[in-house]
Amino acid sequence: MTTTITRKPTILTWQGVESPRLESVRLLVADNRLKASGRIIAAASDDEPAFSASLEATTDQTGAFGRLLIRATTAEDECQISVTRTKDGLWLVDRGQGSERAAFGGAMDVDVAGAVLFNSLPIRRLGLHKESSRHELPVVYVSLPDLAVRVSQQTYTTVSVGEESSVVNYADETFSADLTVDSNGFVLEYPGLAQRV
């Protein structure tokens, strides 16, 4: 008999450390299944305009990504996108003008630029916060605030495992950081980007 671990809804909030930004997400978690709804607010920087983004995301019982709905707003524009992983492993990308199907290299995860929550999803799915492992993953990458979509090759490597927190290295094509995560695999500190408050 399988036992289901159900938690009460919780809110996690991350504050930017090098730029003024805030990410706050309401989570419902049952085993590996997750439902998240939240918002990211970022002040203007040298690289991007000020923006606000609202998001909803789900994973299935294995922790694999299910669906992302995100709406981004800048002073000049507003756009939205839906990214859904189908049961046959393909992806549907819908910008409100019909869905486009894509394989995205067999990706099972989504990453949203600058959104700390999404680094937690492969960490939790693969149990990297519980035992040492290394995984190279194709990931559906959504940039903010323009919501462009591409495949990103990312690597997650366990650095250390502890009772209260663990460290997992995240690396993509141009960047690497050691993420500190709590005992449930949710990011506590993302050096250079954000820390949980």
DRENLOSE-246820 format. One record per residue (C-alpha): residue in three letters; chain; x, y, z negated. Coordinates in steps of 0.1 Angstrom, whole numbers. Layout:
REM residues N
{"ALA","A",{X,Y,Z}}
...
END
This chain:
REM residues 197
{"MET","A",{0,0,0}}
{"THR","A",{13,34,10}}
{"THR","A",{11,62,-15}}
{"THR","A",{4,97,-2}}
{"ILE","A",{22,126,-19}}
{"THR","A",{0,156,-17}}
{"ARG","A",{11,190,-30}}
{"LYS","A",{-9,221,-38}}
{"PRO","A",{-7,249,-13}}
{"THR","A",{23,270,-18}}
{"ILE","A",{38,302,-4}}
{"LEU","A",{75,305,5}}
{"THR","A",{90,339,12}}
{"TRP","A",{124,347,27}}
{"GLN","A",{140,382,28}}
{"GLY","A",{166,392,54}}
{"VAL","A",{201,397,41}}
{"GLU","A",{218,416,69}}
{"SER","A",{187,432,85}}
{"PRO","A",{154,444,71}}
{"ARG","A",{130,415,77}}
{"LEU","A",{105,394,58}}
{"GLU","A",{91,359,64}}
{"SER","A",{62,346,43}}
{"VAL","A",{46,312,50}}
{"ARG","A",{17,294,33}}
{"LEU","A",{24,256,33}}
{"LEU","A",{2,226,29}}
{"VAL","A",{23,194,26}}
{"ALA","A",{13,158,24}}
{"ASP","A",{43,133,28}}
{"ASN","A",{59,144,61}}
{"ARG","A",{28,161,74}}
{"LEU","A",{29,198,72}}
{"LYS","A",{6,228,80}}
{"ALA","A",{21,263,79}}
{"SER","A",{6,297,85}}
{"GLY","A",{26,329,80}}
{"ARG","A",{40,361,92}}
{"ILE","A",{74,376,101}}
{"ILE","A",{80,414,100}}
{"ALA","A",{113,428,113}}
{"ALA","A",{125,464,115}}
{"ALA","A",{143,476,146}}
{"SER","A",{179,466,151}}
{"ASP","A",{206,471,177}}
{"ASP","A",{195,439,194}}
{"GLU","A",{157,440,192}}
{"PRO","A",{127,463,186}}
{"ALA","A",{107,463,154}}
{"PHE","A",{81,436,156}}
{"SER","A",{55,416,137}}
{"ALA","A",{47,380,144}}
{"SER","A",{19,357,130}}
{"LEU","A",{23,320,133}}
{"GLU","A",{5,287,127}}
{"ALA","A",{24,254,129}}
{"THR","A",{17,217,122}}
{"THR","A",{37,185,121}}
{"ASP","A",{23,149,123}}
{"GLN","A",{27,121,97}}
{"THR","A",{62,114,109}}
{"GLY","A",{73,150,106}}
{"ALA","A",{75,154,144}}
{"PHE","A",{62,188,156}}
{"GLY","A",{25,190,166}}
{"ARG","A",{16,225,175}}
{"LEU","A",{27,261,173}}
{"LEU","A",{6,292,178}}
{"ILE","A",{24,325,176}}
{"ARG","A",{14,361,184}}
{"ALA","A",{41,388,185}}
{"THR","A",{35,425,185}}
{"THR","A",{59,454,192}}
{"ALA","A",{51,491,196}}
{"GLU","A",{48,486,234}}
{"ASP","A",{34,451,238}}
{"GLU","A",{15,422,223}}
{"CYS","A",{18,386,235}}
{"GLN","A",{10,351,223}}
{"ILE","A",{19,315,231}}
{"SER","A",{7,281,222}}
{"VAL","A",{33,252,223}}
{"THR","A",{18,217,217}}
{"ARG","A",{36,183,217}}
{"THR","A",{13,156,232}}
{"LYS","A",{11,120,221}}
{"ASP","A",{32,109,251}}
{"GLY","A",{60,132,241}}
{"LEU","A",{55,160,267}}
{"TRP","A",{49,196,258}}
{"LEU","A",{22,220,268}}
{"VAL","A",{31,257,269}}
{"ASP","A",{1,280,272}}
{"ARG","A",{3,318,275}}
{"GLY","A",{-34,322,280}}
{"GLN","A",{-33,315,318}}
{"GLY","A",{-34,277,317}}
{"SER","A",{-9,252,303}}
{"GLU","A",{24,242,318}}
{"ARG","A",{37,207,311}}
{"ALA","A",{74,202,303}}
{"ALA","A",{96,175,288}}
{"PHE","A",{121,198,272}}
{"GLY","A",{147,170,271}}
{"GLY","A",{127,148,248}}
{"ALA","A",{125,174,220}}
{"MET","A",{105,166,189}}
{"ASP","A",{111,199,171}}
{"VAL","A",{105,236,177}}
{"ASP","A",{127,265,165}}
{"VAL","A",{115,301,164}}
{"ALA","A",{143,327,166}}
{"GLY","A",{150,341,131}}
{"ALA","A",{122,321,114}}
{"VAL","A",{138,301,85}}
{"LEU","A",{109,277,81}}
{"PHE","A",{116,260,114}}
{"ASN","A",{151,249,103}}
{"SER","A",{135,230,75}}
{"LEU","A",{114,208,98}}
{"PRO","A",{141,186,114}}
{"ILE","A",{159,185,80}}
{"ARG","A",{128,171,64}}
{"ARG","A",{119,148,93}}
{"LEU","A",{154,132,93}}
{"GLY","A",{159,132,55}}
{"LEU","A",{191,151,58}}
{"HIS","A",{185,166,23}}
{"LYS","A",{184,131,8}}
{"GLU","A",{212,112,25}}
{"SER","A",{242,121,46}}
{"SER","A",{237,120,83}}
{"ARG","A",{243,139,116}}
{"HIS","A",{219,144,144}}
{"GLU","A",{222,162,178}}
{"LEU","A",{188,173,189}}
{"PRO","A",{171,190,219}}
{"VAL","A",{148,216,204}}
{"VAL","A",{121,238,220}}
{"TYR","A",{134,273,212}}
{"VAL","A",{110,302,212}}
{"SER","A",{126,337,210}}
{"LEU","A",{111,367,193}}
{"PRO","A",{95,391,201}}
{"ASP","A",{93,382,238}}
{"LEU","A",{82,345,232}}
{"ALA","A",{105,331,259}}
{"VAL","A",{108,293,258}}
{"ARG","A",{139,272,265}}
{"VAL","A",{156,240,253}}
{"SER","A",{183,245,227}}
{"GLN","A",{208,218,218}}
{"GLN","A",{212,218,180}}
{"THR","A",{231,198,155}}
{"TYR","A",{222,191,119}}
{"THR","A",{249,176,96}}
{"THR","A",{246,169,59}}
{"VAL","A",{274,186,40}}
{"SER","A",{264,176,5}}
{"VAL","A",{234,160,-13}}
{"GLY","A",{224,171,-48}}
{"GLU","A",{194,165,-71}}
{"GLU","A",{181,201,-70}}
{"SER","A",{197,213,-37}}
{"SER","A",{216,201,-7}}
{"VAL","A",{236,217,20}}
{"VAL","A",{230,210,57}}
{"ASN","A",{251,225,85}}
{"TYR","A",{231,239,114}}
{"ALA","A",{248,246,147}}
{"ASP","A",{236,255,182}}
{"GLU","A",{254,265,214}}
{"THR","A",{268,297,198}}
{"PHE","A",{264,296,161}}
{"SER","A",{269,276,129}}
{"ALA","A",{258,280,93}}
{"ASP","A",{256,259,61}}
{"LEU","A",{220,260,50}}
{"THR","A",{212,254,13}}
{"VAL","A",{179,236,9}}
{"ASP","A",{158,226,-21}}
{"SER","A",{150,190,-31}}
{"ASN","A",{121,190,-6}}
{"GLY","A",{142,201,23}}
{"PHE","A",{130,237,25}}
{"VAL","A",{157,264,31}}
{"LEU","A",{168,284,0}}
{"GLU","A",{196,303,17}}
{"TYR","A",{205,308,54}}
{"PRO","A",{238,327,53}}
{"GLY","A",{237,359,74}}
{"LEU","A",{200,357,80}}
{"ALA","A",{178,352,49}}
{"GLN","A",{174,339,14}}
{"ARG","A",{143,328,-4}}
{"VAL","A",{128,351,-30}}
END
